[in-house]
Amino acid sequence: MLIGYARVSTADQDLALQTDALTKAGCEKLFTDKVSGAKADRPGLAEAVRFARAGDCIVVWKLDRLGRSIQGLISLAADLSARKIDFRSLTDEFDTSTGRGSEFA
């Protein structure tokens, strides 16, 4: 299953660009946050990760939607990989479910 995650930094920003792209990419379930990527507490992301099962793929519009630090991205990627969950960025050409993408994981 493709699981979409979209995030904007402030409550007055619009998620539509991201959610539209995720829906077009085939995401069956969407989770969202309106909170800074620097914040560790992102309920929508936590819920998406809890919802995902082995064989699923978490999809984001852009890698920076997952977080602002490389360490945070590496930690999340390691957690997802251990659970056999892939993740993909639509605009960064990053996809751990492909041979090329798995080189980055």
Jmol script that loads the backbone (N, CA, C; Angstrom):
load data "model"
ATOM      1  N   MET A   1       0.845  -1.179   0.000  1.00  0.00           N
ATOM      2  CA  MET A   1       0.000   0.000   0.000  1.00  0.00           C
ATOM      3  C   MET A   1       0.889   1.240   0.000  1.00  0.00           C
ATOM      4  N   LEU A   2       0.502   2.240  -0.777  1.00  0.00           N
ATOM      5  CA  LEU A   2       1.193   3.526  -0.767  1.00  0.00           C
ATOM      6  C   LEU A   2       0.512   4.434   0.249  1.00  0.00           C
ATOM      7  N   ILE A   3       1.314   4.949   1.175  1.00  0.00           N
ATOM      8  CA  ILE A   3       0.827   5.796   2.260  1.00  0.00           C
ATOM      9  C   ILE A   3       1.476   7.164   2.104  1.00  0.00           C
ATOM     10  N   GLY A   4       0.665   8.188   1.920  1.00  0.00           N
ATOM     11  CA  GLY A   4       1.180   9.528   1.712  1.00  0.00           C
ATOM     12  C   GLY A   4       1.335  10.306   3.003  1.00  0.00           C
ATOM     13  N   TYR A   5       2.379  11.118   3.052  1.00  0.00           N
ATOM     14  CA  TYR A   5       2.581  12.019   4.187  1.00  0.00           C
ATOM     15  C   TYR A   5       2.905  13.404   3.640  1.00  0.00           C
ATOM     16  N   ALA A   6       2.138  14.399   4.083  1.00  0.00           N
ATOM     17  CA  ALA A   6       2.353  15.783   3.668  1.00  0.00           C
ATOM     18  C   ALA A   6       2.515  16.644   4.910  1.00  0.00           C
ATOM     19  N   ARG A   7       3.400  17.654   4.799  1.00  0.00           N
ATOM     20  CA  ARG A   7       3.617  18.559   5.925  1.00  0.00           C
ATOM     21  C   ARG A   7       3.892  19.965   5.418  1.00  0.00           C
ATOM     22  N   VAL A   8       3.281  20.915   6.093  1.00  0.00           N
ATOM     23  CA  VAL A   8       3.624  22.319   5.920  1.00  0.00           C
ATOM     24  C   VAL A   8       4.054  22.843   7.278  1.00  0.00           C
ATOM     25  N   SER A   9       4.771  23.956   7.272  1.00  0.00           N
ATOM     26  CA  SER A   9       5.378  24.446   8.510  1.00  0.00           C
ATOM     27  C   SER A   9       4.446  25.252   9.405  1.00  0.00           C
ATOM     28  N   THR A  10       3.427  25.874   8.819  1.00  0.00           N
ATOM     29  CA  THR A  10       2.542  26.719   9.623  1.00  0.00           C
ATOM     30  C   THR A  10       1.082  26.424   9.298  1.00  0.00           C
ATOM     31  N   ALA A  11       0.212  26.758  10.223  1.00  0.00           N
ATOM     32  CA  ALA A  11      -1.216  26.488  10.077  1.00  0.00           C
ATOM     33  C   ALA A  11      -1.840  27.230   8.902  1.00  0.00           C
ATOM     34  N   ASP A  12      -1.268  28.364   8.494  1.00  0.00           N
ATOM     35  CA  ASP A  12      -1.866  29.126   7.401  1.00  0.00           C
ATOM     36  C   ASP A  12      -1.386  28.677   6.020  1.00  0.00           C
ATOM     37  N   GLN A  13      -0.473  27.727   5.959  1.00  0.00           N
ATOM     38  CA  GLN A  13      -0.023  27.191   4.676  1.00  0.00           C
ATOM     39  C   GLN A  13      -0.967  26.090   4.211  1.00  0.00           C
ATOM     40  N   ASP A  14      -1.003  25.875   2.895  1.00  0.00           N
ATOM     41  CA  ASP A  14      -1.927  24.923   2.283  1.00  0.00           C
ATOM     42  C   ASP A  14      -1.223  23.611   1.917  1.00  0.00           C
ATOM     43  N   LEU A  15      -1.855  22.515   2.239  1.00  0.00           N
ATOM     44  CA  LEU A  15      -1.320  21.187   1.950  1.00  0.00           C
ATOM     45  C   LEU A  15      -1.700  20.675   0.554  1.00  0.00           C
ATOM     46  N   ALA A  16      -2.553  21.401  -0.161  1.00  0.00           N
ATOM     47  CA  ALA A  16      -3.154  20.894  -1.398  1.00  0.00           C
ATOM     48  C   ALA A  16      -2.141  20.460  -2.455  1.00  0.00           C
ATOM     49  N   LEU A  17      -1.087  21.223  -2.678  1.00  0.00           N
ATOM     50  CA  LEU A  17      -0.090  20.844  -3.685  1.00  0.00           C
ATOM     51  C   LEU A  17       0.461  19.452  -3.400  1.00  0.00           C
ATOM     52  N   GLN A  18       0.828  19.228  -2.142  1.00  0.00           N
ATOM     53  CA  GLN A  18       1.391  17.936  -1.752  1.00  0.00           C
ATOM     54  C   GLN A  18       0.356  16.822  -1.791  1.00  0.00           C
ATOM     55  N   THR A  19      -0.804  17.056  -1.205  1.00  0.00           N
ATOM     56  CA  THR A  19      -1.815  15.993  -1.144  1.00  0.00           C
ATOM     57  C   THR A  19      -2.318  15.633  -2.539  1.00  0.00           C
ATOM     58  N   ASP A  20      -2.436  16.618  -3.422  1.00  0.00           N
ATOM     59  CA  ASP A  20      -2.836  16.320  -4.805  1.00  0.00           C
ATOM     60  C   ASP A  20      -1.798  15.430  -5.488  1.00  0.00           C
ATOM     61  N   ALA A  21      -0.520  15.759  -5.316  1.00  0.00           N
ATOM     62  CA  ALA A  21       0.555  14.963  -5.927  1.00  0.00           C
ATOM     63  C   ALA A  21       0.583  13.551  -5.352  1.00  0.00           C
ATOM     64  N   LEU A  22       0.381  13.425  -4.052  1.00  0.00           N
ATOM     65  CA  LEU A  22       0.382  12.107  -3.410  1.00  0.00           C
ATOM     66  C   LEU A  22      -0.791  11.264  -3.894  1.00  0.00           C
ATOM     67  N   THR A  23      -1.941  11.883  -4.029  1.00  0.00           N
ATOM     68  CA  THR A  23      -3.117  11.166  -4.526  1.00  0.00           C
ATOM     69  C   THR A  23      -2.885  10.708  -5.961  1.00  0.00           C
ATOM     70  N   LYS A  24      -2.335  11.594  -6.809  1.00  0.00           N
ATOM     71  CA  LYS A  24      -2.038  11.237  -8.202  1.00  0.00           C
ATOM     72  C   LYS A  24      -1.015  10.116  -8.280  1.00  0.00           C
ATOM     73  N   ALA A  25      -0.117  10.039  -7.297  1.00  0.00           N
ATOM     74  CA  ALA A  25       0.907   8.990  -7.277  1.00  0.00           C
ATOM     75  C   ALA A  25       0.335   7.641  -6.832  1.00  0.00           C
ATOM     76  N   GLY A  26      -0.921   7.637  -6.388  1.00  0.00           N
ATOM     77  CA  GLY A  26      -1.570   6.377  -6.024  1.00  0.00           C
ATOM     78  C   GLY A  26      -1.663   6.108  -4.535  1.00  0.00           C
ATOM     79  N   CYS A  27      -1.384   7.096  -3.713  1.00  0.00           N
ATOM     80  CA  CYS A  27      -1.483   6.888  -2.266  1.00  0.00           C
ATOM     81  C   CYS A  27      -2.933   6.625  -1.876  1.00  0.00           C
ATOM     82  N   GLU A  28      -3.138   5.570  -1.129  1.00  0.00           N
ATOM     83  CA  GLU A  28      -4.475   5.171  -0.708  1.00  0.00           C
ATOM     84  C   GLU A  28      -4.870   5.790   0.624  1.00  0.00           C
ATOM     85  N   LYS A  29      -3.892   6.182   1.410  1.00  0.00           N
ATOM     86  CA  LYS A  29      -4.131   6.766   2.734  1.00  0.00           C
ATOM     87  C   LYS A  29      -3.187   7.949   2.872  1.00  0.00           C
ATOM     88  N   LEU A  30      -3.701   9.064   3.407  1.00  0.00           N
ATOM     89  CA  LEU A  30      -2.878  10.259   3.584  1.00  0.00           C
ATOM     90  C   LEU A  30      -2.852  10.681   5.047  1.00  0.00           C
ATOM     91  N   PHE A  31      -1.679  11.103   5.489  1.00  0.00           N
ATOM     92  CA  PHE A  31      -1.493  11.653   6.831  1.00  0.00           C
ATOM     93  C   PHE A  31      -0.848  13.019   6.650  1.00  0.00           C
ATOM     94  N   THR A  32      -1.200  13.974   7.504  1.00  0.00           N
ATOM     95  CA  THR A  32      -0.691  15.329   7.347  1.00  0.00           C
ATOM     96  C   THR A  32      -0.306  15.945   8.683  1.00  0.00           C
ATOM     97  N   ASP A  33       0.552  16.946   8.593  1.00  0.00           N
ATOM     98  CA  ASP A  33       0.929  17.771   9.746  1.00  0.00           C
ATOM     99  C   ASP A  33       1.024  19.212   9.294  1.00  0.00           C
ATOM    100  N   LYS A  34       0.699  20.114  10.199  1.00  0.00           N
ATOM    101  CA  LYS A  34       0.947  21.540  10.013  1.00  0.00           C
ATOM    102  C   LYS A  34       1.821  21.965  11.178  1.00  0.00           C
ATOM    103  N   VAL A  35       3.114  21.654  11.042  1.00  0.00           N
ATOM    104  CA  VAL A  35       4.080  21.901  12.109  1.00  0.00           C
ATOM    105  C   VAL A  35       5.473  21.976  11.486  1.00  0.00           C
ATOM    106  N   SER A  36       6.356  22.730  12.080  1.00  0.00           N
ATOM    107  CA  SER A  36       7.716  22.864  11.583  1.00  0.00           C
ATOM    108  C   SER A  36       8.420  21.509  11.515  1.00  0.00           C
ATOM    109  N   GLY A  37       9.207  21.315  10.473  1.00  0.00           N
ATOM    110  CA  GLY A  37       9.986  20.091  10.334  1.00  0.00           C
ATOM    111  C   GLY A  37      11.056  19.955  11.395  1.00  0.00           C
ATOM    112  N   ALA A  38      11.390  21.058  12.054  1.00  0.00           N
ATOM    113  CA  ALA A  38      12.381  21.015  13.125  1.00  0.00           C
ATOM    114  C   ALA A  38      11.808  20.404  14.402  1.00  0.00           C
ATOM    115  N   LYS A  39      10.496  20.334  14.487  1.00  0.00           N
ATOM    116  CA  LYS A  39       9.839  19.760  15.671  1.00  0.00           C
ATOM    117  C   LYS A  39       9.899  18.239  15.607  1.00  0.00           C
ATOM    118  N   ALA A  40      10.274  17.619  16.695  1.00  0.00           N
ATOM    119  CA  ALA A  40      10.326  16.164  16.761  1.00  0.00           C
ATOM    120  C   ALA A  40       8.917  15.571  16.848  1.00  0.00           C
ATOM    121  N   ASP A  41       7.997  16.316  17.453  1.00  0.00           N
ATOM    122  CA  ASP A  41       6.633  15.827  17.636  1.00  0.00           C
ATOM    123  C   ASP A  41       5.787  16.190  16.422  1.00  0.00           C
ATOM    124  N   ARG A  42       5.650  15.226  15.518  1.00  0.00           N
ATOM    125  CA  ARG A  42       4.813  15.393  14.329  1.00  0.00           C
ATOM    126  C   ARG A  42       3.800  14.262  14.325  1.00  0.00           C
ATOM    127  N   PRO A  43       2.615  14.505  14.897  1.00  0.00           N
ATOM    128  CA  PRO A  43       1.616  13.447  15.077  1.00  0.00           C
ATOM    129  C   PRO A  43       1.225  12.736  13.787  1.00  0.00           C
ATOM    130  N   GLY A  44       1.092  13.471  12.687  1.00  0.00           N
ATOM    131  CA  GLY A  44       0.710  12.841  11.424  1.00  0.00           C
ATOM    132  C   GLY A  44       1.760  11.865  10.932  1.00  0.00           C
ATOM    133  N   LEU A  45       3.036  12.236  11.038  1.00  0.00           N
ATOM    134  CA  LEU A  45       4.110  11.338  10.631  1.00  0.00           C
ATOM    135  C   LEU A  45       4.152  10.116  11.539  1.00  0.00           C
ATOM    136  N   ALA A  46       4.023  10.338  12.837  1.00  0.00           N
ATOM    137  CA  ALA A  46       4.022   9.209  13.775  1.00  0.00           C
ATOM    138  C   ALA A  46       2.881   8.246  13.466  1.00  0.00           C
ATOM    139  N   GLU A  47       1.717   8.801  13.134  1.00  0.00           N
ATOM    140  CA  GLU A  47       0.573   7.952  12.811  1.00  0.00           C
ATOM    141  C   GLU A  47       0.799   7.184  11.513  1.00  0.00           C
ATOM    142  N   ALA A  48       1.400   7.837  10.508  1.00  0.00           N
ATOM    143  CA  ALA A  48       1.703   7.164   9.240  1.00  0.00           C
ATOM    144  C   ALA A  48       2.658   6.000   9.461  1.00  0.00           C
ATOM    145  N   VAL A  49       3.688   6.226  10.264  1.00  0.00           N
ATOM    146  CA  VAL A  49       4.672   5.176  10.543  1.00  0.00           C
ATOM    147  C   VAL A  49       4.030   4.021  11.312  1.00  0.00           C
ATOM    148  N   ARG A  50       3.176   4.344  12.275  1.00  0.00           N
ATOM    149  CA  ARG A  50       2.461   3.284  13.014  1.00  0.00           C
ATOM    150  C   ARG A  50       1.512   2.504  12.111  1.00  0.00           C
ATOM    151  N   PHE A  51       0.882   3.184  11.178  1.00  0.00           N
ATOM    152  CA  PHE A  51      -0.089   2.569  10.272  1.00  0.00           C
ATOM    153  C   PHE A  51       0.581   1.623   9.274  1.00  0.00           C
ATOM    154  N   ALA A  52       1.785   1.971   8.829  1.00  0.00           N
ATOM    155  CA  ALA A  52       2.482   1.216   7.782  1.00  0.00           C
ATOM    156  C   ALA A  52       2.856  -0.189   8.238  1.00  0.00           C
ATOM    157  N   ARG A  53       2.750  -1.113   7.300  1.00  0.00           N
ATOM    158  CA  ARG A  53       3.089  -2.521   7.538  1.00  0.00           C
ATOM    159  C   ARG A  53       4.164  -2.948   6.541  1.00  0.00           C
ATOM    160  N   ALA A  54       4.810  -4.063   6.814  1.00  0.00           N
ATOM    161  CA  ALA A  54       5.830  -4.597   5.905  1.00  0.00           C
ATOM    162  C   ALA A  54       5.245  -4.676   4.497  1.00  0.00           C
ATOM    163  N   GLY A  55       6.021  -4.205   3.532  1.00  0.00           N
ATOM    164  CA  GLY A  55       5.587  -4.199   2.147  1.00  0.00           C
ATOM    165  C   GLY A  55       4.961  -2.881   1.706  1.00  0.00           C
ATOM    166  N   ASP A  56       4.583  -2.028   2.660  1.00  0.00           N
ATOM    167  CA  ASP A  56       4.025  -0.714   2.338  1.00  0.00           C
ATOM    168  C   ASP A  56       5.150   0.249   1.959  1.00  0.00           C
ATOM    169  N   CYS A  57       4.747   1.412   1.458  1.00  0.00           N
ATOM    170  CA  CYS A  57       5.697   2.457   1.096  1.00  0.00           C
ATOM    171  C   CYS A  57       5.132   3.799   1.548  1.00  0.00           C
ATOM    172  N   ILE A  58       5.907   4.527   2.328  1.00  0.00           N
ATOM    173  CA  ILE A  58       5.525   5.885   2.727  1.00  0.00           C
ATOM    174  C   ILE A  58       6.060   6.835   1.659  1.00  0.00           C
ATOM    175  N   VAL A  59       5.175   7.656   1.134  1.00  0.00           N
ATOM    176  CA  VAL A  59       5.493   8.547   0.022  1.00  0.00           C
ATOM    177  C   VAL A  59       5.361   9.993   0.479  1.00  0.00           C
ATOM    178  N   VAL A  60       6.361  10.799   0.148  1.00  0.00           N
ATOM    179  CA  VAL A  60       6.321  12.238   0.436  1.00  0.00           C
ATOM    180  C   VAL A  60       6.527  12.992  -0.867  1.00  0.00           C
ATOM    181  N   TRP A  61       6.098  14.232  -0.883  1.00  0.00           N
ATOM    182  CA  TRP A  61       6.284  15.066  -2.059  1.00  0.00           C
ATOM    183  C   TRP A  61       7.756  15.419  -2.212  1.00  0.00           C
ATOM    184  N   LYS A  62       8.414  15.707  -1.074  1.00  0.00           N
ATOM    185  CA  LYS A  62       9.822  16.098  -1.075  1.00  0.00           C
ATOM    186  C   LYS A  62      10.462  15.630   0.233  1.00  0.00           C
ATOM    187  N   LEU A  63      11.720  15.227   0.190  1.00  0.00           N
ATOM    188  CA  LEU A  63      12.393  14.696   1.379  1.00  0.00           C
ATOM    189  C   LEU A  63      12.335  15.628   2.579  1.00  0.00           C
ATOM    190  N   ASP A  64      12.405  16.935   2.351  1.00  0.00           N
ATOM    191  CA  ASP A  64      12.404  17.841   3.502  1.00  0.00           C
ATOM    192  C   ASP A  64      11.066  17.867   4.238  1.00  0.00           C
ATOM    193  N   ARG A  65      10.059  17.224   3.690  1.00  0.00           N
ATOM    194  CA  ARG A  65       8.782  17.102   4.402  1.00  0.00           C
ATOM    195  C   ARG A  65       8.912  16.131   5.573  1.00  0.00           C
ATOM    196  N   LEU A  66       9.890  15.229   5.499  1.00  0.00           N
ATOM    197  CA  LEU A  66      10.104  14.264   6.587  1.00  0.00           C
ATOM    198  C   LEU A  66      10.892  14.852   7.741  1.00  0.00           C
ATOM    199  N   GLY A  67      11.702  15.864   7.470  1.00  0.00           N
ATOM    200  CA  GLY A  67      12.492  16.456   8.539  1.00  0.00           C
ATOM    201  C   GLY A  67      13.546  17.385   8.000  1.00  0.00           C
ATOM    202  N   ARG A  68      14.166  18.096   8.878  1.00  0.00           N
ATOM    203  CA  ARG A  68      15.159  19.102   8.497  1.00  0.00           C
ATOM    204  C   ARG A  68      16.597  18.626   8.661  1.00  0.00           C
ATOM    205  N   SER A  69      16.814  17.493   9.312  1.00  0.00           N
ATOM    206  CA  SER A  69      18.191  17.051   9.534  1.00  0.00           C
ATOM    207  C   SER A  69      18.465  15.717   8.849  1.00  0.00           C
ATOM    208  N   ILE A  70      19.698  15.566   8.400  1.00  0.00           N
ATOM    209  CA  ILE A  70      20.119  14.299   7.798  1.00  0.00           C
ATOM    210  C   ILE A  70      20.005  13.181   8.830  1.00  0.00           C
ATOM    211  N   GLN A  71      20.400  13.466  10.067  1.00  0.00           N
ATOM    212  CA  GLN A  71      20.334  12.458  11.127  1.00  0.00           C
ATOM    213  C   GLN A  71      18.904  11.958  11.315  1.00  0.00           C
ATOM    214  N   GLY A  72      17.940  12.875  11.287  1.00  0.00           N
ATOM    215  CA  GLY A  72      16.545  12.481  11.425  1.00  0.00           C
ATOM    216  C   GLY A  72      16.080  11.609  10.278  1.00  0.00           C
ATOM    217  N   LEU A  73      16.489  11.958   9.053  1.00  0.00           N
ATOM    218  CA  LEU A  73      16.128  11.156   7.884  1.00  0.00           C
ATOM    219  C   LEU A  73      16.764   9.773   7.939  1.00  0.00           C
ATOM    220  N   ILE A  74      18.020   9.720   8.353  1.00  0.00           N
ATOM    221  CA  ILE A  74      18.714   8.430   8.463  1.00  0.00           C
ATOM    222  C   ILE A  74      18.046   7.552   9.506  1.00  0.00           C
ATOM    223  N   SER A  75      17.696   8.124  10.629  1.00  0.00           N
ATOM    224  CA  SER A  75      17.038   7.376  11.693  1.00  0.00           C
ATOM    225  C   SER A  75      15.693   6.833  11.230  1.00  0.00           C
ATOM    226  N   LEU A  76      14.915   7.678  10.557  1.00  0.00           N
ATOM    227  CA  LEU A  76      13.616   7.226  10.052  1.00  0.00           C
ATOM    228  C   LEU A  76      13.792   6.147   8.997  1.00  0.00           C
ATOM    229  N   ALA A  77      14.729   6.348   8.078  1.00  0.00           N
ATOM    230  CA  ALA A  77      14.977   5.348   7.032  1.00  0.00           C
ATOM    231  C   ALA A  77      15.399   4.013   7.632  1.00  0.00           C
ATOM    232  N   ALA A  78      16.224   4.045   8.660  1.00  0.00           N
ATOM    233  CA  ALA A  78      16.667   2.805   9.309  1.00  0.00           C
ATOM    234  C   ALA A  78      15.495   2.096   9.984  1.00  0.00           C
ATOM    235  N   ASP A  79      14.635   2.871  10.659  1.00  0.00           N
ATOM    236  CA  ASP A  79      13.461   2.289  11.309  1.00  0.00           C
ATOM    237  C   ASP A  79      12.539   1.651  10.274  1.00  0.00           C
ATOM    238  N   LEU A  80      12.270   2.363   9.191  1.00  0.00           N
ATOM    239  CA  LEU A  80      11.394   1.820   8.152  1.00  0.00           C
ATOM    240  C   LEU A  80      12.013   0.584   7.505  1.00  0.00           C
ATOM    241  N   SER A  81      13.300   0.638   7.215  1.00  0.00           N
ATOM    242  CA  SER A  81      13.983  -0.502   6.604  1.00  0.00           C
ATOM    243  C   SER A  81      13.917  -1.737   7.494  1.00  0.00           C
ATOM    244  N   ALA A  82      14.117  -1.547   8.787  1.00  0.00           N
ATOM    245  CA  ALA A  82      14.050  -2.675   9.726  1.00  0.00           C
ATOM    246  C   ALA A  82      12.663  -3.309   9.734  1.00  0.00           C
ATOM    247  N   ARG A  83      11.648  -2.504   9.452  1.00  0.00           N
ATOM    248  CA  ARG A  83      10.268  -2.996   9.422  1.00  0.00           C
ATOM    249  C   ARG A  83       9.836  -3.398   8.015  1.00  0.00           C
ATOM    250  N   LYS A  84      10.778  -3.370   7.059  1.00  0.00           N
ATOM    251  CA  LYS A  84      10.536  -3.723   5.656  1.00  0.00           C
ATOM    252  C   LYS A  84       9.484  -2.820   5.007  1.00  0.00           C
ATOM    253  N   ILE A  85       9.570  -1.541   5.352  1.00  0.00           N
ATOM    254  CA  ILE A  85       8.707  -0.506   4.775  1.00  0.00           C
ATOM    255  C   ILE A  85       9.597   0.404   3.930  1.00  0.00           C
ATOM    256  N   ASP A  86       9.200   0.635   2.693  1.00  0.00           N
ATOM    257  CA  ASP A  86       9.964   1.519   1.812  1.00  0.00           C
ATOM    258  C   ASP A  86       9.488   2.952   1.967  1.00  0.00           C
ATOM    259  N   PHE A  87      10.281   3.882   1.440  1.00  0.00           N
ATOM    260  CA  PHE A  87       9.773   5.238   1.315  1.00  0.00           C
ATOM    261  C   PHE A  87      10.284   5.876   0.043  1.00  0.00           C
ATOM    262  N   ARG A  88       9.477   6.811  -0.448  1.00  0.00           N
ATOM    263  CA  ARG A  88       9.720   7.426  -1.741  1.00  0.00           C
ATOM    264  C   ARG A  88       9.466   8.923  -1.649  1.00  0.00           C
ATOM    265  N   SER A  89      10.300   9.671  -2.327  1.00  0.00           N
ATOM    266  CA  SER A  89      10.091  11.104  -2.501  1.00  0.00           C
ATOM    267  C   SER A  89       9.755  11.338  -3.967  1.00  0.00           C
ATOM    268  N   LEU A  90       8.641  11.991  -4.219  1.00  0.00           N
ATOM    269  CA  LEU A  90       8.199  12.198  -5.595  1.00  0.00           C
ATOM    270  C   LEU A  90       9.092  13.149  -6.376  1.00  0.00           C
ATOM    271  N   THR A  91       9.621  14.181  -5.734  1.00  0.00           N
ATOM    272  CA  THR A  91      10.391  15.189  -6.469  1.00  0.00           C
ATOM    273  C   THR A  91      11.903  15.003  -6.373  1.00  0.00           C
ATOM    274  N   ASP A  92      12.372  14.182  -5.461  1.00  0.00           N
ATOM    275  CA  ASP A  92      13.813  13.996  -5.278  1.00  0.00           C
ATOM    276  C   ASP A  92      14.358  12.730  -5.923  1.00  0.00           C
ATOM    277  N   GLU A  93      13.507  11.994  -6.651  1.00  0.00           N
ATOM    278  CA  GLU A  93      13.917  10.746  -7.285  1.00  0.00           C
ATOM    279  C   GLU A  93      14.579   9.797  -6.287  1.00  0.00           C
ATOM    280  N   PHE A  94      13.963   9.655  -5.159  1.00  0.00           N
ATOM    281  CA  PHE A  94      14.457   8.785  -4.089  1.00  0.00           C
ATOM    282  C   PHE A  94      13.389   7.747  -3.819  1.00  0.00           C
ATOM    283  N   ASP A  95      13.743   6.463  -3.958  1.00  0.00           N
ATOM    284  CA  ASP A  95      12.766   5.391  -3.786  1.00  0.00           C
ATOM    285  C   ASP A  95      13.501   4.134  -3.326  1.00  0.00           C
ATOM    286  N   THR A  96      13.304   3.767  -2.070  1.00  0.00           N
ATOM    287  CA  THR A  96      14.017   2.606  -1.538  1.00  0.00           C
ATOM    288  C   THR A  96      13.470   1.280  -2.049  1.00  0.00           C
ATOM    289  N   SER A  97      12.374   1.308  -2.809  1.00  0.00           N
ATOM    290  CA  SER A  97      11.837   0.061  -3.347  1.00  0.00           C
ATOM    291  C   SER A  97      12.484  -0.313  -4.675  1.00  0.00           C
ATOM    292  N   THR A  98      13.352   0.553  -5.206  1.00  0.00           N
ATOM    293  CA  THR A  98      14.018   0.269  -6.472  1.00  0.00           C
ATOM    294  C   THR A  98      15.483  -0.060  -6.231  1.00  0.00           C
ATOM    295  N   GLY A  99      16.116  -0.680  -7.194  1.00  0.00           N
ATOM    296  CA  GLY A  99      17.533  -0.989  -7.075  1.00  0.00           C
ATOM    297  C   GLY A  99      18.372   0.243  -6.889  1.00  0.00           C
ATOM    298  N   ARG A 100      18.073   1.297  -7.609  1.00  0.00           N
ATOM    299  CA  ARG A 100      18.834   2.544  -7.489  1.00  0.00           C
ATOM    300  C   ARG A 100      18.565   3.196  -6.134  1.00  0.00           C
ATOM    301  N   GLY A 101      17.307   3.234  -5.737  1.00  0.00           N
ATOM    302  CA  GLY A 101      16.946   3.867  -4.471  1.00  0.00           C
ATOM    303  C   GLY A 101      17.509   3.151  -3.279  1.00  0.00           C
ATOM    304  N   SER A 102      17.627   1.834  -3.357  1.00  0.00           N
ATOM    305  CA  SER A 102      18.137   1.100  -2.215  1.00  0.00           C
ATOM    306  C   SER A 102      19.612   1.387  -1.952  1.00  0.00           C
ATOM    307  N   GLU A 103      20.301   1.955  -2.939  1.00  0.00           N
ATOM    308  CA  GLU A 103      21.694   2.359  -2.719  1.00  0.00           C
ATOM    309  C   GLU A 103      21.777   3.471  -1.683  1.00  0.00           C
ATOM    310  N   PHE A 104      20.705   4.254  -1.522  1.00  0.00           N
ATOM    311  CA  PHE A 104      20.703   5.374  -0.610  1.00  0.00           C
ATOM    312  C   PHE A 104      20.283   4.972   0.793  1.00  0.00           C
ATOM    313  N   ALA A 105      19.620   3.849   0.938  1.00  0.00           N
ATOM    314  CA  ALA A 105      19.071   3.445   2.243  1.00  0.00           C
ATOM    315  C   ALA A 105      20.145   2.952   3.170  1.00  0.00           C
TER     316      ALA A 105
END
end "model"
wireframe off; spacefill off
backbone 0.3
color backbone group
